[in-house]
Amino acid sequence: MKIILNLVLSTVAVFVTAKILPGVKLDSFTTALVVAVVLGTANAVLRPILIILTLPINILTLGLFTFVIIGGMVELVSWLVPGFQVASFGWALVFALVLWIINAFLSAFK
């Protein structure tokens, strides 16, 4: 039950974030669901591997390179999911930041 609740909250967060930001286009709520699933999977599988592989540069930048990894994940998802488009890497970073804020707000209601 908790997984379904997290999935619904993530889907709503993706949908709201895409509607707020002009550099992000989303076709439908169903596309937001697919984006939430793919982004969650990519963050669970690829992100830890990428953070370990880029550990030296992450240490040199005091962890700021993690934002680049997160932006790359959003770009990857926009490339994989039809109906989800991000205008540039900058918009991918902004999308990730706003998505994190909205997810934090919605998680308070769990």
VEXTI-587231 format. One record per atom (N, C-alpha, C, O, CB): y, x, z; atom name; residue in one letter. Coordinates in pm, whole numbers, plus 50000, padded with zeros to 5 digits. Glycine has a CB too. Example, Ala and Ser with C-alpha at 12.3 -4.5 7.8 and 13.67 -1.06 7.14 Angstrom:
<zalums>
ZALUM    py    px    pz at aa
ZALUM 49431 51319 50780  N  A
ZALUM 49550 51230 50780 CA  A
ZALUM 49670 51320 50780  C  A
ZALUM 49668 51424 50846  O  A
ZALUM 49553 51131 50905 CB  A
ZALUM 49775 51285 50708  N  S
ZALUM 49894 51367 50714 CA  S
ZALUM 50003 51290 50787  C  S
ZALUM 50114 51341 50804  O  S
ZALUM 49940 51408 50572 CB  S
</zalums>
This chain:
<zalums>
ZALUM    py    px    pz at aa
ZALUM 49881 50081 50000  N  M
ZALUM 50000 50000 50000 CA  M
ZALUM 50127 50086 50000  C  M
ZALUM 50226 50055 49934  O  M
ZALUM 49999 49907 50120 CB  M
ZALUM 50120 50197 50076  N  K
ZALUM 50235 50285 50086 CA  K
ZALUM 50265 50353 49952  C  K
ZALUM 50381 50376 49918  O  K
ZALUM 50211 50390 50195 CB  K
ZALUM 50160 50385 49877  N  I
ZALUM 50178 50448 49746 CA  I
ZALUM 50248 50352 49651  C  I
ZALUM 50337 50392 49576  O  I
ZALUM 50043 50493 49687 CB  I
ZALUM 50209 50227 49654  N  I
ZALUM 50271 50127 49566 CA  I
ZALUM 50418 50106 49604  C  I
ZALUM 50504 50093 49516  O  I
ZALUM 50195 49993 49575 CB  I
ZALUM 50447 50104 49732  N  L
ZALUM 50585 50091 49777 CA  L
ZALUM 50669 50210 49732  C  L
ZALUM 50782 50192 49684  O  L
ZALUM 50591 50078 49930 CB  L
ZALUM 50615 50331 49746  N  N
ZALUM 50687 50450 49700 CA  N
ZALUM 50709 50445 49549  C  N
ZALUM 50815 50484 49501  O  N
ZALUM 50610 50577 49737 CB  N
ZALUM 50611 50398 49474  N  L
ZALUM 50623 50388 49329 CA  L
ZALUM 50730 50288 49289  C  L
ZALUM 50809 50313 49198  O  L
ZALUM 50490 50349 49267 CB  L
ZALUM 50734 50174 49357  N  V
ZALUM 50836 50072 49327 CA  V
ZALUM 50975 50125 49361  C  V
ZALUM 51069 50107 49284  O  V
ZALUM 50808 49942 49406 CB  V
ZALUM 50989 50191 49476  N  L
ZALUM 51119 50246 49514 CA  L
ZALUM 51164 50355 49418  C  L
ZALUM 51282 50363 49384  O  L
ZALUM 51114 50300 49657 CB  L
ZALUM 51072 50439 49374  N  S
ZALUM 51106 50543 49276 CA  S
ZALUM 51145 50483 49143  C  S
ZALUM 51237 50532 49077  O  S
ZALUM 50988 50639 49257 CB  S
ZALUM 51077 50378 49102  N  T
ZALUM 51110 50311 48977 CA  T
ZALUM 51249 50249 48982  C  T
ZALUM 51327 50262 48888  O  T
ZALUM 51006 50203 48945 CB  T
ZALUM 51280 50184 49092  N  V
ZALUM 51414 50125 49109 CA  V
ZALUM 51520 50236 49110  C  V
ZALUM 51627 50221 49051  O  V
ZALUM 51422 50042 49241 CB  V
ZALUM 51489 50347 49177  N  A
ZALUM 51584 50459 49182 CA  A
ZALUM 51609 50517 49043  C  A
ZALUM 51723 50547 49009  O  A
ZALUM 51533 50567 49276 CB  A
ZALUM 51504 50533 48964  N  V
ZALUM 51519 50584 48827 CA  V
ZALUM 51602 50486 48745  C  V
ZALUM 51691 50528 48671  O  V
ZALUM 51381 50607 48760 CB  V
ZALUM 51574 50358 48757  N  F
ZALUM 51645 50256 48679 CA  F
ZALUM 51794 50254 48714  C  F
ZALUM 51880 50250 48626  O  F
ZALUM 51583 50118 48703 CB  F
ZALUM 51824 50256 48844  N  V
ZALUM 51964 50253 48889 CA  V
ZALUM 52037 50380 48847  C  V
ZALUM 52151 50375 48802  O  V
ZALUM 51971 50235 49043 CB  V
ZALUM 51972 50493 48863  N  T
ZALUM 52034 50620 48826 CA  T
ZALUM 52065 50625 48677  C  T
ZALUM 52172 50672 48637  O  T
ZALUM 51943 50737 48864 CB  T
ZALUM 51972 50578 48595  N  A
ZALUM 51995 50578 48451 CA  A
ZALUM 52108 50483 48412  C  A
ZALUM 52180 50510 48316  O  A
ZALUM 51867 50539 48377 CB  A
ZALUM 52124 50375 48485  N  K
ZALUM 52233 50281 48454 CA  K
ZALUM 52369 50336 48499  C  K
ZALUM 52472 50301 48441  O  K
ZALUM 52207 50145 48521 CB  K
ZALUM 52371 50419 48602  N  I
ZALUM 52496 50475 48653 CA  I
ZALUM 52548 50586 48562  C  I
ZALUM 52668 50593 48534  O  I
ZALUM 52477 50529 48795 CB  I
ZALUM 52459 50673 48516  N  L
ZALUM 52500 50793 48442 CA  L
ZALUM 52510 50766 48292  C  L
ZALUM 52414 50716 48232  O  L
ZALUM 52402 50907 48469 CB  L
ZALUM 52622 50799 48231  N  P
ZALUM 52637 50774 48087 CA  P
ZALUM 52557 50871 48000  C  P
ZALUM 52534 50841 47883  O  P
ZALUM 52782 50782 48049 CB  P
ZALUM 52515 50985 48052  N  G
ZALUM 52440 51081 47973 CA  G
ZALUM 52291 51059 47974  C  G
ZALUM 52215 51138 47917  O  G
ZALUM 52469 51218 48021 CB  G
ZALUM 52247 50951 48039  N  V
ZALUM 52104 50920 48048 CA  V
ZALUM 52081 50781 47992  C  V
ZALUM 52147 50685 48031  O  V
ZALUM 52054 50929 48196 CB  V
ZALUM 51986 50771 47900  N  K
ZALUM 51953 50642 47838 CA  K
ZALUM 51810 50603 47875  C  K
ZALUM 51719 50685 47870  O  K
ZALUM 51969 50649 47683 CB  K
ZALUM 51794 50477 47912  N  L
ZALUM 51664 50424 47952 CA  L
ZALUM 51648 50288 47885  C  L
ZALUM 51736 50204 47894  O  L
ZALUM 51651 50413 48107 CB  L
ZALUM 51534 50267 47818  N  D
ZALUM 51515 50144 47742 CA  D
ZALUM 51487 50022 47828  C  D
ZALUM 51547 49916 47807  O  D
ZALUM 51402 50163 47646 CB  D
ZALUM 51397 50034 47925  N  S
ZALUM 51358 49916 48001 CA  S
ZALUM 51310 49955 48141  C  S
ZALUM 51300 50073 48174  O  S
ZALUM 51248 49837 47927 CB  S
ZALUM 51281 49854 48219  N  F
ZALUM 51229 49877 48354 CA  F
ZALUM 51088 49937 48347  C  F
ZALUM 51050 50017 48432  O  F
ZALUM 51228 49746 48435 CB  F
ZALUM 51012 49898 48245  N  T
ZALUM 50878 49954 48225 CA  T
ZALUM 50887 50103 48196  C  T
ZALUM 50805 50182 48244  O  T
ZALUM 50806 49882 48111 CB  T
ZALUM 50987 50142 48118  N  T
ZALUM 51008 50284 48091 CA  T
ZALUM 51044 50357 48220  C  T
ZALUM 51002 50471 48241  O  T
ZALUM 51119 50303 47985 CB  T
ZALUM 51122 50293 48306  N  A
ZALUM 51156 50353 48436 CA  A
ZALUM 51030 50375 48520  C  A
ZALUM 51019 50475 48590  O  A
ZALUM 51257 50263 48513 CB  A
ZALUM 50937 50282 48512  N  L
ZALUM 50809 50297 48583 CA  L
ZALUM 50732 50418 48531  C  L
ZALUM 50680 50497 48610  O  L
ZALUM 50723 50169 48569 CB  L
ZALUM 50726 50432 48400  N  V
ZALUM 50656 50546 48339 CA  V
ZALUM 50726 50677 48377  C  V
ZALUM 50661 50777 48408  O  V
ZALUM 50650 50531 48185 CB  V
ZALUM 50860 50677 48375  N  V
ZALUM 50936 50797 48413 CA  V
ZALUM 50907 50833 48558  C  V
ZALUM 50888 50950 48589  O  V
ZALUM 51088 50774 48392 CB  V
ZALUM 50904 50735 48646  N  A
ZALUM 50877 50761 48788 CA  A
ZALUM 50738 50822 48806  C  A
ZALUM 50721 50915 48886  O  A
ZALUM 50889 50631 48870 CB  A
ZALUM 50639 50771 48735  N  V
ZALUM 50503 50823 48747 CA  V
ZALUM 50494 50965 48691  C  V
ZALUM 50439 51054 48756  O  V
ZALUM 50403 50731 48673 CB  V
ZALUM 50549 50987 48572  N  V
ZALUM 50541 51119 48509 CA  V
ZALUM 50622 51222 48588  C  V
ZALUM 50576 51334 48607  O  V
ZALUM 50592 51113 48363 CB  V
ZALUM 50741 51184 48634  N  L
ZALUM 50823 51276 48712 CA  L
ZALUM 50756 51309 48845  C  L
ZALUM 50759 51424 48889  O  L
ZALUM 50963 51216 48736 CB  L
ZALUM 50697 51211 48908  N  G
ZALUM 50625 51236 49033 CA  G
ZALUM 50505 51327 49013  C  G
ZALUM 50480 51416 49095  O  G
ZALUM 50580 51105 49094 CB  G
ZALUM 50433 51306 48905  N  T
ZALUM 50317 51390 48874 CA  T
ZALUM 50361 51533 48842  C  T
ZALUM 50300 51629 48889  O  T
ZALUM 50239 51332 48756 CB  T
ZALUM 50467 51546 48762  N  A
ZALUM 50517 51679 48727 CA  A
ZALUM 50567 51752 48851  C  A
ZALUM 50544 51872 48867  O  A
ZALUM 50629 51669 48623 CB  A
ZALUM 50635 51680 48940  N  N
ZALUM 50684 51743 49063 CA  N
ZALUM 50569 51782 49156  C  N
ZALUM 50580 51880 49229  O  N
ZALUM 50780 51650 49135 CB  N
ZALUM 50462 51707 49153  N  A
ZALUM 50349 51738 49241 CA  A
ZALUM 50263 51852 49186  C  A
ZALUM 50207 51929 49263  O  A
ZALUM 50263 51615 49261 CB  A
ZALUM 50252 51862 49053  N  V
ZALUM 50162 51961 48993 CA  V
ZALUM 50237 52086 48947  C  V
ZALUM 50200 52197 48986  O  V
ZALUM 50089 51899 48876 CB  V
ZALUM 50339 52069 48866  N  L
ZALUM 50406 52183 48803 CA  L
ZALUM 50509 52252 48892  C  L
ZALUM 50520 52375 48891  O  L
ZALUM 50472 52139 48679 CB  L
ZALUM 50582 52176 48968  N  R
ZALUM 50692 52234 49046 CA  R
ZALUM 50647 52342 49143  C  R
ZALUM 50711 52448 49147  O  R
ZALUM 50761 52125 49122 CB  R
ZALUM 50539 52323 49221  N  P
ZALUM 50497 52432 49311 CA  P
ZALUM 50457 52559 49235  C  P
ZALUM 50484 52670 49280  O  P
ZALUM 50381 52386 49397 CB  P
ZALUM 50393 52541 49121  N  I
ZALUM 50352 52656 49040 CA  I
ZALUM 50475 52731 48989  C  I
ZALUM 50480 52854 48995  O  I
ZALUM 50264 52612 48922 CB  I
ZALUM 50573 52656 48939  N  L
ZALUM 50694 52719 48888 CA  L
ZALUM 50775 52787 48998  C  L
ZALUM 50835 52892 48975  O  L
ZALUM 50780 52616 48817 CB  L
ZALUM 50777 52729 49115  N  I
ZALUM 50850 52790 49225 CA  I
ZALUM 50784 52921 49267  C  I
ZALUM 50854 53018 49299  O  I
ZALUM 50858 52693 49345 CB  I
ZALUM 50653 52925 49268  N  I
ZALUM 50583 53050 49302 CA  I
ZALUM 50606 53155 49193  C  I
ZALUM 50630 53272 49224  O  I
ZALUM 50432 53025 49321 CB  I
ZALUM 50600 53114 49067  N  L
ZALUM 50619 53209 48957 CA  L
ZALUM 50761 53265 48952  C  L
ZALUM 50782 53379 48910  O  L
ZALUM 50587 53142 48825 CB  L
ZALUM 50858 53185 48995  N  T
ZALUM 50998 53230 48990 CA  T
ZALUM 51051 53269 49128  C  T
ZALUM 51171 53267 49152  O  T
ZALUM 51086 53120 48930 CB  T
ZALUM 50960 53304 49218  N  L
ZALUM 51000 53338 49354 CA  L
ZALUM 51101 53452 49362  C  L
ZALUM 51196 53442 49439  O  L
ZALUM 50878 53373 49434 CB  L
ZALUM 51084 53561 49286  N  P
ZALUM 51184 53668 49298 CA  P
ZALUM 51325 53623 49259  C  P
ZALUM 51422 53656 49329  O  P
ZALUM 51144 53785 49210 CB  P
ZALUM 51339 53548 49150  N  I
ZALUM 51472 53502 49110 CA  I
ZALUM 51524 53396 49206  C  I
ZALUM 51644 53384 49228  O  I
ZALUM 51470 53446 48966 CB  I
ZALUM 51432 53320 49264  N  N
ZALUM 51471 53220 49364 CA  N
ZALUM 51525 53288 49489  C  N
ZALUM 51621 53239 49549  O  N
ZALUM 51352 53130 49399 CB  N
ZALUM 51465 53398 49528  N  I
ZALUM 51514 53472 49644 CA  I
ZALUM 51650 53533 49614  C  I
ZALUM 51740 53530 49698  O  I
ZALUM 51412 53581 49685 CB  I
ZALUM 51665 53590 49495  N  L
ZALUM 51792 53651 49457 CA  L
ZALUM 51907 53551 49452  C  L
ZALUM 52021 53584 49484  O  L
ZALUM 51779 53719 49323 CB  L
ZALUM 51876 53428 49412  N  T
ZALUM 51981 53326 49401 CA  T
ZALUM 51989 53239 49526  C  T
ZALUM 52058 53137 49527  O  T
ZALUM 51957 53239 49279 CB  T
ZALUM 51918 53279 49631  N  L
ZALUM 51916 53205 49757 CA  L
ZALUM 51870 53060 49740  C  L
ZALUM 51921 52969 49805  O  L
ZALUM 52054 53207 49821 CB  L
ZALUM 51773 53040 49652  N  G
ZALUM 51714 52909 49632 CA  G
ZALUM 51783 52822 49529  C  G
ZALUM 51734 52713 49499  O  G
ZALUM 51711 52838 49758 CB  G
ZALUM 51893 52867 49474  N  L
ZALUM 51966 52785 49376 CA  L
ZALUM 51891 52770 49244  C  L
ZALUM 51916 52675 49169  O  L
ZALUM 52103 52845 49350 CB  L
ZALUM 51801 52862 49214  N  F
ZALUM 51723 52851 49091 CA  F
ZALUM 51630 52730 49094  C  F
ZALUM 51584 52685 48990  O  F
ZALUM 51642 52979 49068 CB  F
ZALUM 51603 52678 49212  N  T
ZALUM 51521 52557 49225 CA  T
ZALUM 51586 52441 49150  C  T
ZALUM 51515 52357 49094  O  T
ZALUM 51501 52520 49373 CB  T
ZALUM 51720 52436 49148  N  F
ZALUM 51789 52331 49073 CA  F
ZALUM 51759 52342 48924  C  F
ZALUM 51747 52241 48856  O  F
ZALUM 51939 52338 49097 CB  F
ZALUM 51748 52463 48875  N  V
ZALUM 51714 52483 48734 CA  V
ZALUM 51573 52431 48706  C  V
ZALUM 51549 52370 48603  O  V
ZALUM 51725 52633 48696 CB  V
ZALUM 51482 52457 48798  N  I
ZALUM 51345 52407 48783 CA  I
ZALUM 51343 52255 48782  C  I
ZALUM 51274 52194 48700  O  I
ZALUM 51255 52460 48895 CB  I
ZALUM 51418 52194 48872  N  I
ZALUM 51423 52048 48879 CA  I
ZALUM 51484 51990 48751  C  I
ZALUM 51433 51891 48697  O  I
ZALUM 51504 52002 49001 CB  I
ZALUM 51591 52051 48703  N  G
ZALUM 51651 52007 48577 CA  G
ZALUM 51554 52021 48461  C  G
ZALUM 51549 51937 48372  O  G
ZALUM 51778 52085 48548 CB  G
ZALUM 51476 52128 48463  N  G
ZALUM 51374 52147 48359 CA  G
ZALUM 51267 52040 48366  C  G
ZALUM 51216 51997 48262  O  G
ZALUM 51309 52283 48373 CB  G
ZALUM 51232 51996 48486  N  M
ZALUM 51134 51888 48501 CA  M
ZALUM 51187 51758 48441  C  M
ZALUM 51113 51686 48373  O  M
ZALUM 51100 51867 48651 CB  M
ZALUM 51314 51729 48465  N  V
ZALUM 51373 51607 48408 CA  V
ZALUM 51377 51617 48256  C  V
ZALUM 51349 51520 48186  O  V
ZALUM 51517 51584 48465 CB  V
ZALUM 51412 51735 48203  N  E
ZALUM 51411 51756 48058 CA  E
ZALUM 51270 51738 48001  C  E
ZALUM 51253 51678 47896  O  E
ZALUM 51465 51896 48023 CB  E
ZALUM 51170 51791 48071  N  L
ZALUM 51032 51776 48027 CA  L
ZALUM 50992 51630 48022  C  L
ZALUM 50928 51585 47926  O  L
ZALUM 50938 51854 48120 CB  L
ZALUM 51028 51555 48125  N  V
ZALUM 50995 51412 48129 CA  V
ZALUM 51066 51337 48017  C  V
ZALUM 51009 51247 47957  O  V
ZALUM 51032 51352 48266 CB  V
ZALUM 51191 51374 47989  N  S
ZALUM 51263 51306 47880 CA  S
ZALUM 51201 51339 47745  C  S
ZALUM 51210 51259 47651  O  S
ZALUM 51412 51347 47880 CB  S
ZALUM 51138 51455 47734  N  W
ZALUM 51070 51491 47611 CA  W
ZALUM 50936 51417 47598  C  W
ZALUM 50894 51384 47488  O  W
ZALUM 51048 51642 47604 CB  W
ZALUM 50868 51393 47712  N  L
ZALUM 50737 51330 47710 CA  L
ZALUM 50741 51178 47702  C  L
ZALUM 50653 51118 47641  O  L
ZALUM 50661 51370 47832 CB  L
ZALUM 50840 51116 47762  N  V
ZALUM 50843 50970 47773 CA  V
ZALUM 50937 50912 47666  C  V
ZALUM 51057 50936 47670  O  V
ZALUM 50889 50926 47914 CB  V
ZALUM 50882 50836 47573  N  P
ZALUM 50970 50771 47475 CA  P
ZALUM 51052 50661 47543  C  P
ZALUM 51001 50587 47627  O  P
ZALUM 50887 50712 47357 CB  P
ZALUM 51177 50651 47505  N  G
ZALUM 51265 50552 47566 CA  G
ZALUM 51348 50606 47680  C  G
ZALUM 51431 50535 47737  O  G
ZALUM 51183 50437 47614 CB  G
ZALUM 51327 50731 47714  N  F
ZALUM 51405 50798 47820 CA  F
ZALUM 51468 50922 47757  C  F
ZALUM 51399 51013 47714  O  F
ZALUM 51314 50837 47944 CB  F
ZALUM 51602 50922 47753  N  Q
ZALUM 51673 51032 47689 CA  Q
ZALUM 51779 51087 47783  C  Q
ZALUM 51852 51012 47848  O  Q
ZALUM 51736 50986 47556 CB  Q
ZALUM 51786 51218 47788  N  V
ZALUM 51889 51287 47867 CA  V
ZALUM 51971 51368 47767  C  V
ZALUM 51916 51443 47687  O  V
ZALUM 51827 51378 47980 CB  V
ZALUM 52104 51353 47773  N  A
ZALUM 52192 51414 47672 CA  A
ZALUM 52190 51566 47676  C  A
ZALUM 52195 51629 47570  O  A
ZALUM 52332 51365 47692 CB  A
ZALUM 52184 51627 47795  N  S
ZALUM 52189 51772 47804 CA  S
ZALUM 52125 51816 47935  C  S
ZALUM 52086 51735 48019  O  S
ZALUM 52335 51825 47794 CB  S
ZALUM 52114 51947 47950  N  F
ZALUM 52058 52002 48073 CA  F
ZALUM 52147 51971 48193  C  F
ZALUM 52098 51949 48303  O  F
ZALUM 52037 52153 48060 CB  F
ZALUM 52277 51969 48171  N  G
ZALUM 52370 51934 48279 CA  G
ZALUM 52347 51792 48328  C  G
ZALUM 52348 51766 48449  O  G
ZALUM 52515 51949 48232 CB  G
ZALUM 52327 51700 48234  N  W
ZALUM 52298 51563 48273 CA  W
ZALUM 52163 51553 48344  C  W
ZALUM 52145 51468 48431  O  W
ZALUM 52299 51471 48150 CB  W
ZALUM 52068 51640 48308  N  A
ZALUM 51939 51641 48377 CA  A
ZALUM 51957 51683 48522  C  A
ZALUM 51894 51626 48612  O  A
ZALUM 51840 51736 48306 CB  A
ZALUM 52043 51781 48546  N  L
ZALUM 52071 51823 48683 CA  L
ZALUM 52141 51713 48762  C  L
ZALUM 52107 51687 48877  O  L
ZALUM 52157 51950 48684 CB  L
ZALUM 52239 51648 48699  N  V
ZALUM 52310 51538 48766 CA  V
ZALUM 52214 51422 48792  C  V
ZALUM 52219 51361 48899  O  V
ZALUM 52430 51490 48680 CB  V
ZALUM 52127 51392 48696  N  F
ZALUM 52029 51286 48713 CA  F
ZALUM 51939 51315 48833  C  F
ZALUM 51914 51227 48915  O  F
ZALUM 51943 51271 48586 CB  F
ZALUM 51892 51439 48844  N  A
ZALUM 51805 51476 48956 CA  A
ZALUM 51877 51462 49090  C  A
ZALUM 51819 51415 49187  O  A
ZALUM 51754 51619 48939 CB  A
ZALUM 52003 51503 49095  N  L
ZALUM 52081 51494 49219 CA  L
ZALUM 52105 51348 49258  C  L
ZALUM 52084 51311 49374  O  L
ZALUM 52214 51567 49203 CB  L
ZALUM 52149 51267 49163  N  V
ZALUM 52176 51125 49193 CA  V
ZALUM 52045 51053 49227  C  V
ZALUM 52043 50967 49315  O  V
ZALUM 52245 51056 49073 CB  V
ZALUM 51937 51087 49157  N  L
ZALUM 51807 51027 49187 CA  L
ZALUM 51763 51059 49329  C  L
ZALUM 51710 50974 49399  O  L
ZALUM 51701 51075 49087 CB  L
ZALUM 51786 51183 49371  N  W
ZALUM 51751 51223 49507 CA  W
ZALUM 51832 51142 49609  C  W
ZALUM 51777 51097 49710  O  W
ZALUM 51776 51374 49527 CB  W
ZALUM 51961 51124 49584  N  I
ZALUM 52048 51049 49677 CA  I
ZALUM 52003 50902 49685  C  I
ZALUM 51993 50847 49794  O  I
ZALUM 52196 51057 49631 CB  I
ZALUM 51977 50841 49570  N  I
ZALUM 51935 50700 49569 CA  I
ZALUM 51798 50684 49634  C  I
ZALUM 51775 50588 49707  O  I
ZALUM 51933 50645 49425 CB  I
ZALUM 51705 50778 49607  N  N
ZALUM 51575 50773 49670 CA  N
ZALUM 51586 50785 49823  C  N
ZALUM 51515 50716 49896  O  N
ZALUM 51486 50884 49615 CB  N
ZALUM 51674 50872 49869  N  A
ZALUM 51694 50887 50013 CA  A
ZALUM 51749 50758 50074  C  A
ZALUM 51707 50717 50183  O  A
ZALUM 51790 51004 50042 CB  A
ZALUM 51841 50695 50004  N  F
ZALUM 51898 50568 50052 CA  F
ZALUM 51792 50458 50056  C  F
ZALUM 51781 50385 50155  O  F
ZALUM 52017 50525 49962 CB  F
ZALUM 51713 50446 49949  N  L
ZALUM 51611 50341 49943 CA  L
ZALUM 51497 50367 50041  C  L
ZALUM 51437 50273 50093  O  L
ZALUM 51556 50329 49801 CB  L
ZALUM 51467 50493 50067  N  S
ZALUM 51359 50525 50161 CA  S
ZALUM 51394 50487 50304  C  S
ZALUM 51305 50472 50387  O  S
ZALUM 51326 50673 50154 CB  S
ZALUM 51520 50472 50332  N  A
ZALUM 51561 50430 50466 CA  A
ZALUM 51516 50287 50496  C  A
ZALUM 51508 50248 50613  O  A
ZALUM 51713 50442 50480 CB  A
ZALUM 51488 50210 50392  N  F
ZALUM 51448 50069 50411 CA  F
ZALUM 51297 50051 50418  C  F
ZALUM 51250 49937 50429  O  F
ZALUM 51504 49984 50299 CB  F
ZALUM 51220 50158 50411  N  K
ZALUM 51073 50146 50417 CA  K
ZALUM 51028 50105 50555  C  K
ZALUM 50909 50091 50579  O  K
ZALUM 51005 50278 50377 CB  K
</zalums>
